[in-house]
Amino acid sequence: MLELYHFNGATCGLKARLSLAEKGVDYIERAVDREFLRTPEYRAIHPSGVVPALVHNGNIVLESSVVINYVDDAFDGKSLKPDSPIGIARAWWWMKKADEHLPMIAILTYTISMRPKLLREKSREELKVYIDGIADPVNRERRREILTNGLESAAFPQALLSMHELLAQMENSLTEASWLAGDKYSLADIAMTPLIERLMELNMAELFEYNRPNLVKWWKHIQARASYRICSLENPNPEKQQHLTAGTEAWPLIRSIVKK
Ligand SMILES: N[C@@H](CCC(=O)N[C@@H](CS)C(=O)NCC(=O)O)C(=O)O
């Protein structure tokens, strides 16, 4: 039995789902809500209380890059790794980059879109319970700081500039080949897809598209794939409109920080 715990709108959950769709693997989708991530039942599966968690015949596989690599190794179907050792090394480089930048995209999402929603919907006491309930101490204190300082948070421009630099690296790589790790779609492209999708959801198309024709072409090719249609277009993030509205409001500040 193969089960995937995720929620629609989770960037790392989308990574796992894309890999399963690309391999054509059937699985039981456990689409949960954020509250469930805090229950003892889920913490027994994932002690950090985050998604994705893949459970295969009782074996638990955690961490999105580990999950997508496992999916590729464990199931038949076309390989999602490049054909040469150097290509595989390049794919791992991008997977590492995606892992390093996932907290950056979380900071942007949280500061721009989730914080205003939480402040609107939760009382001071509820907010404290929410923050105190975040399992990972680094993430917990970062979110507490962002909740207090919002767009003034020191983490915000750092995350933005770090994503901006990553876009430049992607454009550079895509001038040499049509996919990130070479001429074949691979785990590298899967790993980066949700990060780019989130920038688009946060209304950062201008930041993304500016002077980056190869990245624009790559993104069109990603969106045209059946895996993306199934996992994202047919199962859209319920917070998409919220992200877009909040991103539009934050755009003047974002633009001034990246100073194109
Ligand atoms: N490094 C982990 C990060 C997992 C993570 O942070 N997941 C987010 C969604 S992308 C989550 O579950 N957040 C819980 C929440 O928003 O409450 C991975 O790549 O699997």
The ligand as a Gaussian input file, in Angstrom:
#p B3LYP/6-31G(d) Opt

LIG

0 1
 N       12.092000      20.082000       4.321000
 C       10.733000      19.609000       4.326000
 C        9.812000      20.798000       4.505000
 C        8.389000      20.392000       4.763000
 C        7.469000      21.582000       4.961000
 O        7.859000      22.644000       5.477000
 N        6.207000      21.421000       4.548000
 C        5.232000      22.512000       4.640000
 C        4.443000      22.640000       3.359000
 S        5.487000      22.962000       1.978000
 C        4.219000      22.202000       5.717000
 O        3.793000      21.072000       5.849000
 N        3.812000      23.225000       6.479000
 C        2.866000      23.076000       7.543000
 C        2.037000      24.289000       7.732000
 O        2.016000      25.179000       6.866000
 O        1.358000      24.343000       8.750000
 C       10.445000      18.848000       3.020000
 O       11.030000      19.221000       1.991000
 O        9.678000      17.885000       3.042000

